[in-house]
């Protein structure tokens, strides 16, 4: 982590960064990228075969990368992509590029920190490339300064998972109450590749709208999306995932855990079975702790006979008999309620390294006091 950035942070901002899973000091990471507003503070990787570069430098270094730039996400997709494209045309791209060469592997995750401090609009564009047989783990912590009143973050992420490669992309949001967040993300997964996408948002945020898409184009490719979200009063989250099963034997799971403590939350999920021997499952569970809104929209779309797709959705409150069961075993009502909430959010994610699972658990633990 940049010493210059660390010394410039207030104690409150240091806490916010740590809540997003970012390590300010220590060695439990394979590399770091830090962007404050539109300024890149630091970018490096300590793992042989894995590069973590500012995107503009990577595009100048590798001509082949230009074919992957604005390829999965199109410049004219919507208003958000147009804003990022126009900003890049004027000032050049911001954001990072990670390239994991054939057979490379990182045990501790690379970490990226996207920090809004003073600008009204922050734009980032990230490209992740995992070549054949690579194993790549990345954690991105996104947050704003504790004193920041308003702002909008626009992010573009394009992810390429090669044959037999594994990519885990974990994003933890700790934005402010009046921050708007509008990311656009797309992934392509080749033969026998695996893509794990994990999203955690446990704190107040003004507005989030995102709908990442994974296109499974190689035989036996796998995608898993996991979302753990709390919508406090005043927050509005419109979240979704789509998996397109475009090759034989591909499979996808889209799992969401939502809690509202007064905010609005929409969970969209869409699986398309477009090839034989494919399997897809959607699971959305919501818990209303205080009057708010949870709207679950699971959608399965089969296009041929040999595909198996399923979905389940449930929204409700904590059952009184569960609380009473725990109270009968010595817990008071507050402790019983907290235990049930913790169990509801405690999703063990298949294929996730212990170091990343611990980061997710820490984010949940840090937010529990607000329930």
LUMSE-990066 format. One record per atom (N, C-alpha, C): residue in one letter; x, y, z. Coordinates in steps of 0.1 Angstrom, whole numbers, padded with zeros to 4 digits, always signed. Atoms other than C-alpha are relative to their C-alpha. Layout:
BEGIN
AXYZ ...
//
This chain:
BEGIN
X+0008-0012+0000 X+0000+0000+0000 X+0009+0012+0000 X-0008-0012+0001 X+0013+0035-0008 X+0001+0007+0013 X-0003-0007-0013 X+0029+0052+0022 X-0006+0014+0000 X+0006-0013+0002 X+0018+0085+0008 X-0015+0000+0003 X+0014+0001-0002 X-0018+0074+0008 X-0004-0003+0014 X+0003+0004-0013 X-0017+0058+0042 X+0001+0012+0010 X-0002-0012-0009 X-0003+0090+0059 X-0011+0011-0002 X+0010-0010+0003 X-0030+0111+0042 X-0014-0003+0005 X+0013+0004-0004 X-0059+0091+0055 X-0003+0003+0014 X+0005-0002-0014 X-0080+0100+0085 X-0002-0014+0006 X+0003+0013-0006 X-0086+0073+0111 X-0013-0006-0005 X+0013+0005+0005 X-0122+0071+0098 X+0001-0007-0013 X-0002+0006+0014 X-0111+0065+0062 X+0008-0013+0001 X-0007+0012-0001 X-0086+0039+0073 X-0009-0012+0004 X+0010+0010-0005 X-0114+0020+0091 X-0009-0004-0012 X+0009+0003+0011 X-0136+0023+0059 X+0008-0009-0010 X-0008+0009+0010 X-0108+0008+0037 X+0001-0014+0006 X-0002+0013-0006 X-0102-0020+0061 X-0013-0008+0000 X+0013+0007+0000 X-0140-0028+0062 X-0002-0005-0014 X+0001+0005+0013 X-0137-0033+0024 X+0009-0012-0003 X-0009+0011+0002 X-0111-0060+0029 X+0014+0004-0005 X-0013-0005+0005 X-0081-0038+0019 X+0009+0000+0012 X-0010+0000-0010 X-0050-0044+0039 X+0009+0012-0002 X-0008-0012+0002 X-0032-0011+0045 X+0015-0004+0003 X-0014+0004-0003 X-0001-0029+0059 X-0001-0016+0001 X-0001+0014-0001 X+0010-0065+0060 X+0004-0007-0013 X-0005+0007+0012 X+0020-0092+0035 X-0010-0011-0005 X+0010+0010+0004 X-0012-0112+0030 X-0007+0004-0013 X+0005-0004+0013 X-0015-0101-0006 X+0011-0002-0010 X-0010+0003+0011 X+0002-0108-0039 X+0003+0012-0008 X-0002-0012+0008 X+0000-0073-0053 X-0011+0010+0004 X+0010-0010-0004 X-0019-0040-0050 X-0001+0010-0012 X+0003-0011+0008 X-0036-0014-0071 X-0008+0010+0008 X+0007-0010-0008 X-0047+0019-0056 X-0003+0012-0009 X+0004-0012+0007 X-0067+0046-0073 X-0009+0009+0009 X+0007-0010-0007 X-0078+0077-0055 X-0006+0010-0010 X+0007-0008+0010 X-0104+0097-0075 X+0005-0004-0014 X-0005+0004+0014 X-0087+0097-0110 X+0015-0001+0000 X-0014+0001-0002 X-0052+0094-0096 X+0004-0014+0004 X-0005+0013-0003 X-0033+0061-0096 X+0012+0001+0009 X-0010-0001-0010 X-0013+0059-0064 X+0011-0011-0001 X-0009+0011+0000 X+0003+0025-0069 X-0005-0012-0008 X+0004+0012+0007 X+0003-0007-0090 X+0012-0009+0000 X-0011+0009+0001 X+0024-0038-0086 X-0005-0014+0003 X+0003+0014-0003 X+0024-0076-0084 X+0014-0007+0004 X-0012+0007-0005 X+0049-0098-0065 X+0001-0015-0005 X+0001+0014+0004 X+0039-0131-0082 X+0006-0001-0014 X-0005+0002+0014 X+0059-0144-0112 X-0011-0005-0009 X+0010+0004+0010 X+0037-0147-0142 X-0013+0008+0001 X+0012-0008-0002 X+0011-0123-0129 X+0004+0015+0000 X-0003-0014+0001 X+0012-0086-0139 X-0013+0008+0005 X+0011-0009-0004 X-0010-0058-0123 X+0005+0014-0003 X-0005-0013+0006 X-0006-0026-0143 X-0012+0010-0001 X+0010-0009+0004 X-0025+0006-0148 X-0004-0003-0014 X+0005+0004+0013 X-0047+0001-0178 X+0007+0007-0012 X-0006-0007+0011 X-0032+0028-0199 X+0014-0005-0003 X-0013+0006+0002 X+0003+0014-0194 X+0000-0014-0007 X+0001+0013+0006 X-0008-0021-0202 X-0004+0001-0015 X+0004-0001+0014 X-0025-0010-0235 X+0012+0005-0008 X-0011-0004+0008 X+0007+0007-0246 X+0011-0011+0000 X-0010+0010+0000 X+0028-0023-0236 X-0004-0012-0009 X+0004+0012+0007 X+0007-0050-0253 X-0010+0003-0011 X+0010-0003+0011 X-0009-0045-0287 X-0012-0009+0000 X+0011+0010+0000 X-0030-0077-0283 X-0011+0004+0009 X+0009-0004-0010 X-0047-0061-0254 X-0011+0009-0005 X+0010-0010+0006 X-0064-0035-0276 X-0012-0007-0005 X+0011+0008+0005 X-0086-0063-0290 X-0010-0003+0012 X+0009+0003-0011 X-0100-0069-0255 X-0005+0012+0007 X+0004-0013-0006 X-0105-0032-0246 X-0013+0004-0007 X+0014-0004+0005 X-0142-0022-0250 X-0005-0011-0009 X+0005+0012+0009 X-0149-0057-0264 X-0012-0007+0006 X+0011+0007-0007 X-0171-0075-0238 X-0011+0010+0004 X+0009-0011-0003 X-0187-0042-0227 X+0002+0011-0011 X-0001-0009+0012 X-0195-0019-0256 X-0001+0015+0005 X+0000-0015-0004 X-0189+0019-0254 X-0014+0006+0000 X+0013-0006+0002 X-0225+0026-0265 X-0011-0008+0007 X+0010+0008-0007 X-0242+0001-0242 X-0011+0008+0006 X+0009-0008-0007 X-0259+0027-0221 X+0006+0013+0004 X-0005-0014-0004 X-0255+0062-0206 X+0013-0002+0008 X-0012+0001-0009 X-0230+0049-0180 X+0013-0003-0008 X-0012+0004+0008 X-0206+0033-0206 X+0004+0012-0009 X-0004-0012+0008 X-0208+0065-0227 X+0007+0010+0008 X-0007-0010-0008 X-0198+0086-0198 X+0015-0004+0002 X-0014+0005-0001 X-0167+0064-0192 X+0008+0001-0013 X-0006-0001+0013 X-0159+0063-0229 X+0005+0014-0003 X-0003-0014+0002 X-0160+0100-0232 X+0011+0005+0009 X-0010-0004-0010 X-0139+0105-0201 X+0014-0006-0004 X-0012+0006+0005 X-0113+0081-0215 X+0005+0006-0012 X-0005-0006+0012 X-0112+0098-0248 X+0007+0014+0003 X-0006-0013-0004 X-0104+0131-0231 X+0013-0002+0008 X-0011+0000-0010 X-0080+0120-0203 X+0007-0014+0000 X-0006+0013+0000 X-0071+0084-0211 X-0006-0009+0010 X+0006+0010-0010 X-0082+0052-0192 X+0006+0001+0013 X-0005+0003-0014 X-0080+0048-0155 X-0005-0014+0004 X+0003+0014-0004 X-0082+0015-0137 X+0012-0009-0002 X-0011+0009+0000 X-0061-0016-0137 X-0002-0011-0011 X+0000+0011+0009 X-0052-0045-0160 X+0008-0011+0008 X-0007+0012-0006 X-0043-0080-0145 X+0001-0010-0011 X-0002+0010+0009 X-0027-0105-0167 X+0007-0012+0007 X-0006+0012-0007 X-0021-0140-0153 X+0004-0010-0012 X-0005+0008+0011 X+0001-0160-0177 X-0003-0015+0002 X+0004+0015+0000 X-0004-0197-0185 X+0007-0007+0012 X-0005+0008-0011 X-0001-0218-0154 X+0003+0007+0012 X-0004-0008-0011 X+0005-0190-0130 X-0011-0001+0011 X+0009+0001-0011 X-0011-0189-0095 X+0004+0009+0011 X-0002-0008-0013 X-0015-0166-0065 X-0008-0006+0011 X+0006+0006-0011 X-0022-0180-0031 X-0008+0011+0008 X+0006-0012-0006 X-0029-0146-0014 X-0005+0009-0012 X+0006-0008+0011 X-0052-0123-0035 X+0008+0012-0003 X-0003-0014+0004 X-0042-0093-0055 X-0011+0008+0006 X+0010-0009-0005 X-0060-0063-0040 X+0000+0013-0008 X+0001-0014+0006 X-0073-0032-0057 X-0009+0008+0009 X+0007-0009-0008 X-0086-0002-0039 X-0005+0012-0009 X+0006-0011+0007 X-0110+0023-0056 X-0006+0009+0010 X+0003-0009-0011 X-0113+0053-0033 X-0004+0013-0006 X+0005-0013+0004 X-0135+0084-0039 X+0003+0009+0012 X-0003-0010-0011 X-0122+0114-0019 X-0006+0013-0003 X+0004-0014+0002 X-0130+0147-0036 X-0008+0002-0013 X+0006-0002+0013 X-0142+0143-0072 X-0015-0003+0000 X+0014+0003+0001 X-0179+0143-0082 X-0003-0013-0008 X+0001+0011+0009 X-0174+0116-0108 X+0013-0008+0000 X-0012+0008+0001 X-0149+0087-0106 X-0003-0011-0011 X+0001+0010+0010 X-0144+0064-0136 X+0012-0009+0000 X-0010+0010+0001 X-0125+0032-0138 X-0003-0010-0011 X+0001+0010+0010 X-0119+0006-0165 X+0010-0011+0003 X-0009+0011-0003 X-0105-0028-0156 X-0001-0011-0010 X+0000+0012+0008 X-0094-0057-0177 X+0008-0011+0007 X-0006+0011-0006 X-0086-0091-0163 X+0001-0012-0010 X-0003+0011+0010 X-0070-0119-0184 X+0007-0011+0007 X-0006+0012-0005 X-0063-0154-0171 X+0002-0009-0011 X-0003+0009+0011 X-0045-0175-0196 X-0002-0015+0004 X+0003+0014-0002 X-0048-0213-0199 X+0007-0005+0013 X-0005+0007-0012 X-0045-0231-0166 X+0004+0010+0011 X-0004-0009-0010 X-0039-0199-0146 X-0011-0001+0012 X+0009-0001-0011 X-0054-0195-0111 X+0002+0014+0006 X-0002-0014-0003 X-0061-0159-0102 X-0011+0004+0010 X+0009-0005-0011 X-0077-0144-0070 X+0002+0015+0002 X-0001-0015-0001 X-0086-0107-0068 X-0011+0004+0010 X+0009-0007-0009 X-0103-0086-0041 X+0000+0015-0003 X+0001-0015+0003 X-0116-0051-0049 X-0008+0006+0011 X+0006-0007-0010 X-0124-0028-0021 X-0004+0014-0005 X+0005-0012+0005 X-0146+0002-0031 X-0006+0008+0011 X+0005-0008-0011 X-0152+0031-0007 X+0001+0015-0003 X-0001-0014+0001 X-0156+0068-0003 X+0005+0006+0013 X-0005-0006-0012 X-0141+0092+0022 X-0012+0002+0009 X+0011-0001-0010 X-0161+0095+0054 X-0007+0013+0000 X+0006-0013+0001 X-0167+0132+0048 X-0006+0003-0013 X+0005-0003+0013 X-0178+0129+0012 X-0015+0000+0000 X+0015-0001+0000 X-0214+0141+0007 X-0007-0006-0012 X+0006+0006+0011 X-0221+0130-0028 X+0010-0003-0011 X-0009+0004+0011 X-0206+0115-0060 X-0005-0012-0007 X+0004+0012+0008 X-0210+0089-0087 X+0013-0007-0005 X-0011+0009+0004 X-0187+0060-0094 X-0005-0008-0012 X+0003+0008+0012 X-0188+0044-0129 X+0012-0009-0002 X-0011+0010+0002 X-0168+0012-0135 X-0003-0009-0011 X+0001+0010+0011 X-0162-0010-0165 X+0010-0011+0003 X-0009+0011-0002 X-0148-0045-0160 X-0002-0010-0011 X+0001+0010+0011 X-0140-0070-0188 X+0009-0011+0005 X-0007+0012-0005 X-0129-0105-0177 X+0001-0011-0010 X-0002+0011+0009 X-0114-0132-0198 X+0006-0012+0007 X-0005+0012-0007 X-0111-0167-0183 X+0003-0010-0010 X-0005+0009+0010 X-0090-0190-0204 X-0003-0015+0003 X+0002+0015-0001 X-0091-0228-0209 X+0006-0005+0013 X-0004+0006-0012 X-0088-0246-0176 X+0005+0010+0011 X-0004-0011-0010 X-0083-0213-0157 X-0011+0002+0010 X+0009-0003-0011 X-0099-0202-0124 X+0002+0014+0003 X-0001-0014-0004 X-0107-0166-0116 X-0011+0002+0011 X+0010-0005-0010 X-0123-0154-0083 X+0001+0015+0001 X+0000-0015+0000 X-0133-0118-0083 X-0010+0004+0011 X+0008-0004-0012 X-0145-0105-0049 X-0001+0015+0002 X+0001-0015-0001 X-0159-0070-0046 X-0008+0003+0013 X+0006-0004-0013 X-0167-0054-0012 X-0002+0015-0001 X+0003-0014+0000 X-0185-0021-0012 X-0002+0006+0014 X+0003-0007-0012 X-0184+0004+0016 X-0001+0015-0004 X+0002-0013+0005 X-0197+0035-0001 X-0008+0009+0010 X+0007-0009-0009 X-0213+0066+0015 X-0015+0000-0003 X+0014+0000+0000 X-0250+0073+0021 X-0006+0007-0013 X+0005-0007+0011 X-0253+0096-0009 X+0008-0003-0013 X-0008+0004+0012 X-0229+0079-0034 X-0008-0009-0009 X+0007+0008+0010 X-0243+0065-0066 X+0011-0009-0007 X-0010+0010+0005 X-0225+0034-0080 X-0006-0007-0012 X+0006+0006+0012 X-0231+0022-0116 X+0011-0007-0008 X-0010+0008+0007 X-0207-0006-0127 X-0006-0008-0011 X+0003+0008+0011 X-0208-0025-0159 X+0011-0011-0002 X-0010+0011-0001 X-0191-0060-0160 X-0005-0011-0010 X+0003+0011+0008 X-0189-0088-0185 X+0012-0010+0000 X-0010+0010-0001 X-0170-0121-0185 X-0002-0010-0011 X+0001+0011+0009 X-0163-0148-0211 X+0009-0011+0006 X-0007+0011-0006 X-0153-0183-0199 X+0002-0011-0010 X-0003+0010+0010 X-0135-0208-0221 X-0001-0014+0006 X+0002+0014-0004 X-0134-0246-0219 X+0006-0004+0013 X-0004+0005-0013 X-0132-0261-0184 X+0004+0012+0009 X-0004-0011-0009 X-0127-0226-0170 X-0011+0002+0011 X+0009-0003-0011 X-0143-0214-0137 X+0001+0014+0004 X+0000-0014-0004 X-0154-0180-0128 X-0009+0002+0013 X+0008-0002-0013 X-0165-0171-0092 X+0000+0015+0002 X+0003-0015-0003 X-0180-0136-0086 X-0007+0001+0013 X+0005-0002-0013 X-0186-0125-0051 X-0002+0015+0003 X+0003-0014-0003 X-0203-0092-0041 X-0006+0001+0014 X+0004-0002-0014 X-0207-0079-0006 X-0002+0015+0002 X+0003-0014-0003 X-0224-0046+0004 X-0008-0001+0013 X+0006+0001-0014 X-0233-0043+0041 X-0003+0014+0006 X+0001-0013-0006 X-0233-0005+0046 X-0009+0009-0008 X+0009-0009+0007 X-0255+0025+0036 X+0007+0005-0013 X-0004-0006+0013 X-0252+0036-0001 X-0012+0006-0006 X+0011-0007+0006 X-0273+0060-0021 X-0007-0009-0010 X+0006+0008+0011 X-0279+0039-0052 X+0011-0008-0007 X-0009+0009+0008 X-0263+0009-0069 X-0009-0007-0010 X+0007+0007+0011 X-0273-0005-0103 X+0010-0008-0008 X-0010+0008+0006 X-0254-0034-0117 X-0006-0013-0005 X+0006+0012+0006 X-0261-0065-0139 X+0012-0007-0007 X-0011+0007+0007 X-0229-0085-0146 X-0004-0012-0008 X+0003+0011+0009 X-0230-0111-0174 X+0012-0009-0002 X-0010+0010+0003 X-0210-0143-0178 X-0005-0008-0012 X+0003+0007+0012 X-0209-0159-0212 X+0009-0013+0000 X-0008+0013-0001 X-0198-0196-0209 X+0000-0006-0014 X-0001+0003+0014 X-0185-0203-0244 X+0008-0013-0002 X-0008+0012+0001 X-0163-0233-0237 X-0006-0012+0007 X+0006+0012-0005 X-0173-0269-0230 X+0004-0001+0015 X-0002+0002-0015 X-0178-0276-0192 X+0004+0012+0008 X-0003-0012-0008 X-0172-0240-0182 X-0010+0002+0011 X+0008-0001-0012 X-0186-0230-0148 X+0000+0015+0004 X+0001-0014-0006 X-0198-0196-0134 X-0009-0001+0013 X+0008-0001-0013 X-0210-0189-0098 X+0000+0014+0004 X+0001-0013-0006 X-0223-0156-0086 X-0006-0001+0014 X+0004+0000-0014 X-0227-0150-0049 X-0001+0015+0005 X+0002-0013-0005 X-0242-0118-0034 X-0005+0000+0014 X+0004-0002-0014 X-0245-0108+0003 X-0002+0015+0002 X+0003-0014+0001 X-0263-0075+0006 X-0009+0004+0011 X+0009-0007-0010 X-0279-0053+0033 X-0004+0013-0006 X+0005-0013+0005 X-0301-0024+0023 X-0005+0008+0012 X+0005-0008-0011 X-0303+0001+0052 X-0010+0011-0005 X+0009-0011+0004 X-0329+0029+0052 X+0007+0011-0008 X-0006-0010+0009 X-0323+0054+0024 X+0008-0006-0011 X-0007+0006+0010 X-0304+0029+0003 X-0009-0007-0011 X+0007+0007+0011 X-0316+0016-0031 X+0010-0008-0008 X-0009+0009+0007 X-0299-0014-0047 X-0008-0008-0010 X+0006+0008+0011 X-0309-0028-0081 X+0011-0009-0005 X-0012+0009+0003 X-0286-0058-0085 X-0005-0012-0008 X+0004+0011+0008 X-0286-0087-0109 X+0012-0007-0006 X-0011+0008+0007 X-0265-0114-0127 X-0007-0008-0011 X+0005+0008+0011 X-0269-0132-0159 X+0011-0010-0004 X-0010+0010+0005 X-0252-0165-0170 X-0006-0006-0013 X+0005+0006+0012 X-0255-0177-0206 X+0008-0013-0003 X-0006+0013+0002 X-0248-0214-0211 X+0001-0003-0014 X-0001+0000+0015 X-0235-0213-0246 X+0008-0012-0005 X-0008+0012+0005 X-0215-0246-0247 X-0004-0012+0008 X+0004+0013-0006 X-0221-0282-0239 X+0006-0002+0014 X-0005+0003-0013 X-0218-0292-0203 X+0002+0012+0009 X-0002-0012-0009 X-0217-0256-0189 X-0010+0000+0011 X+0009-0001-0011 X-0232-0248-0156 X+0002+0013+0008 X-0001-0013-0007 X-0240-0218-0134 X-0009+0000+0012 X+0008-0003-0012 X-0253-0209-0099 X+0000+0014+0003 X+0001-0014-0003 X-0266-0175-0090 X-0007+0000+0014 X+0005+0001-0014 X-0270-0172-0052 X+0000+0014+0006 X+0001-0013-0007 X-0282-0141-0033 X-0006-0001+0014 X+0006-0001-0014 X-0288-0133+0004 X-0002+0015+0002 X+0004-0014-0001 X-0306-0100+0009 X-0006+0003+0014 X+0007-0005-0012 X-0315-0081+0041 X-0004+0014-0002 X+0003-0014+0000 X-0334-0049+0043 X-0003+0004+0014 X+0002-0006-0013 X-0333-0027+0074 X-0007+0014-0003 X+0008-0012+0004 X-0356-0001+0057 X+0003+0005-0014 X-0003-0004+0014 X-0340+0002+0022 X-0008-0008-0010 X+0006+0007+0011 X-0351-0010-0012 X+0011-0008-0007 X-0010+0009+0006 X-0334-0040-0028 X-0008-0008-0011 X+0005+0008+0011 X-0341-0056-0062 X+0011-0011-0003 X-0010+0011+0004 X-0324-0090-0070 X-0005-0006-0013 X+0003+0006+0013 X-0325-0100-0106 X+0010-0011-0003 X-0009+0011+0004 X-0311-0132-0119 X-0006-0007-0013 X+0005+0006+0013 X-0313-0148-0154 X+0011-0010-0004 X-0008+0011+0005 X-0299-0181-0166 X-0006-0004-0014 X+0004+0004+0013 X-0301-0190-0203 X+0007-0013-0004 X-0005+0013+0004 X-0297-0227-0213 X-0001-0001-0015 X+0000-0001+0014 X-0286-0224-0249 X+0008-0011-0007 X-0008+0012+0005 X-0266-0257-0253 X-0004-0012+0007 X+0004+0013-0007 X-0271-0294-0245 X+0008-0003+0012 X-0007+0005-0012 X-0262-0309-0212 X+0004+0011+0010 X-0003-0011-0008 X-0263-0276-0194 X-0009+0000+0013 X+0007-0001-0013 X-0274-0269-0158 X+0001+0014+0006 X+0000-0013-0006 X-0284-0237-0141 X-0009+0001+0012 X+0009-0002-0012 X-0298-0227-0107 X+0001+0014+0006 X+0001-0013-0006 X-0310-0195-0091 X-0006-0002+0014 X+0006+0000-0013 X-0315-0190-0054 X+0001+0013+0006 X+0001-0013-0006 X-0326-0158-0038 X-0008-0001+0013 X+0006+0000-0013 X-0334-0155-0001 X+0001+0014+0006 X+0000-0014-0005 X-0345-0122+0015 X-0006+0000+0014 X+0005-0001-0014 X-0350-0112+0052 X-0003+0015+0003 X+0005-0014-0003 X-0370-0081+0062 X+0001+0002+0015 X-0001-0003-0015 X-0358-0068+0096 X-0007+0012+0004 X+0008-0012-0002 X-0374-0034+0093 X-0007+0003-0013 X+0008-0002+0012 X-0400-0022+0069 X+0008+0006-0011 X-0007-0004+0012 X-0384-0020+0035 X-0005-0008-0012 X+0004+0008+0012 X-0386-0037+0001 X+0010-0009-0005 X-0008+0010+0007 X-0371-0068-0013 X-0008-0005-0012 X+0007+0004+0012 X-0381-0076-0049 X+0009-0010-0007 X-0008+0011+0006 X-0367-0110-0062 X-0006-0003-0014 X+0004+0002+0014 X-0369-0115-0100 X+0009-0011-0006 X-0008+0011+0006 X-0355-0150-0109 X-0006-0003-0014 X+0005+0003+0013 X-0357-0158-0146 X+0008-0012-0006 X-0007+0011+0006 X-0348-0191-0163 X-0005-0001-0015 X+0004+0000+0014 X-0348-0194-0201 X+0007-0012-0007 X-0005+0012+0007 X-0344-0228-0218 X-0003+0001-0015 X+0001-0002+0014 X-0338-0229-0255 X+0001-0014-0008 X+0000+0013+0006 X-0336-0267-0261 X-0003-0010+0010 X+0005+0010-0009 X-0347-0300-0246 X+0010-0004+0011 X-0010+0005-0009 X-0314-0310-0230 X+0007+0010+0009 X-0005-0009-0010 X-0310-0283-0204 X-0008-0001+0013 X+0007+0001-0013 X-0319-0283-0167 X+0002+0013+0008 X-0001-0013-0006 X-0327-0250-0151 X-0010+0000+0011 X+0009+0000-0012 X-0343-0243-0117 X+0002+0014+0007 X-0002-0011-0008 X-0349-0214-0094 X-0009-0001+0013 X+0008-0001-0012 X-0362-0207-0059 X+0002+0014+0006 X-0001-0013-0006 X-0369-0174-0041 X-0009+0000+0012 X+0008-0001-0012 X-0382-0166-0006 X+0004+0013+0007 X-0002-0012-0008 X-0387-0134+0013 X-0009+0000+0012 X+0008+0000-0012 X-0398-0131+0049 X+0007+0006+0012 X-0006-0006-0013 X-0390-0122+0085 X+0006-0012+0008 X-0005+0010-0009 X-0372-0140+0113 X-0012-0007+0007 X+0011+0008-0007 X-0395-0168+0126 X+0001+0001+0015 X+0000-0002-0015 X-0405-0162+0162 X+0004-0013+0007 X-0003+0012-0006 X-0401-0199+0170 X+0015-0002+0000 X-0015+0001+0001 X-0364-0197+0159 X+0006+0008+0012 X-0005-0008-0011 X-0358-0169+0184 X-0002-0006+0013 X+0004+0007-0013 X-0376-0187+0212 X+0008-0012+0002 X-0009+0013-0001 X-0356-0219+0205 X+0013+0004+0006 X-0014-0004-0005 X-0323-0200+0210 X-0001+0006+0014 X+0001-0006-0013 X-0336-0181+0240 X-0002-0011+0011 X+0002+0011-0009 X-0346-0214+0256 X+0014-0006+0004 X-0013+0005-0003 X-0309-0223+0254 X+0010+0010+0005 X-0008-0009-0007 X-0297-0193+0272 X+0004+0013-0006 X-0003-0013+0007 X-0294-0165+0247 X-0012+0010+0003 X+0011-0010+0000 X-0313-0132+0252 X-0006+0002-0014 X+0007-0002+0013 X-0336-0120+0224 X+0010+0007-0010 X-0010-0006+0009 X-0309-0097+0209 X+0010-0009-0005 X-0010+0010+0004 X-0283-0124+0209 X-0006-0010-0009 X+0006+0010+0009 X-0307-0149+0194 X-0002+0006-0014 X+0003-0006+0013 X-0317-0125+0166 X+0013+0002-0007 X-0013-0002+0006 X-0280-0117+0159 X+0005-0013-0006 X-0005+0013+0004 X-0272-0154+0157 X-0007-0005-0013 X+0008+0004+0012 X-0300-0161+0132 X+0005+0008-0012 X-0004-0009+0011 X-0289-0131+0110 X+0014-0005-0005 X-0013+0004+0004 X-0253-0143+0111 X+0000-0013-0008 X+0001+0013+0007 X-0263-0178+0100 X-0006+0002-0014 X+0007-0003+0013 X-0285-0163+0072 X+0011+0005-0010 X-0010-0006+0009 X-0255-0144+0058 X+0012-0008-0002 X-0012+0008+0000 X-0229-0170+0064 X+0000-0010-0012 X-0001+0009+0012 X-0226-0184+0028 X+0014-0004-0002 X-0013+0006+0003 X-0197-0207+0023 X+0001-0002-0015 X+0000-0001+0015 X-0186-0201-0013 X+0010-0011-0005 X-0008+0011+0006 X-0173-0231-0032 X+0013+0005-0008 X-0012-0003+0008 X-0137-0228-0045 X+0007+0013+0005 X-0006-0013-0004 X-0129-0196-0025 X+0012-0003+0010 X-0011+0001-0010 X-0095-0194-0008 X-0004+0005+0014 X+0003-0004-0014 X-0095-0191+0030 X+0002+0015+0002 X-0003-0014-0002 X-0080-0157+0028 X-0011+0009-0005 X+0011-0008+0005 X-0109-0143+0007 X-0013-0003+0008 X+0012+0003-0009 X-0136-0161+0028 X+0001+0008+0013 X-0002-0008-0013 X-0121-0144+0059 X-0003+0014-0003 X+0003-0014+0003 X-0124-0110+0042 X-0015+0002-0001 X+0015-0001+0000 X-0161-0117+0035 X-0005-0001+0014 X+0005+0001-0013 X-0166-0128+0070 X+0002+0012+0009 X-0003-0012-0008 X-0149-0097+0084 X-0010+0011-0004 X+0010-0010+0004 X-0172-0075+0063 X-0013-0002+0006 X+0012+0003-0007 X-0202-0093+0077 X+0000+0004+0015 X-0002-0003-0014 X-0189-0090+0112 X+0000+0015+0003 X-0001-0015-0002 X-0182-0053+0109 X-0013+0007-0002 X+0013-0006+0003 X-0217-0046+0097 X-0011-0004+0010 X+0010+0006-0009 X-0236-0067+0123 X-0005+0010+0011 X+0005-0010-0010 X-0237-0038+0148 X-0011+0009-0004 X+0011-0009+0006 X-0260-0019+0125 X-0013-0006-0001 X+0013+0007+0002 X-0288-0045+0124 X-0009+0003+0012 
//
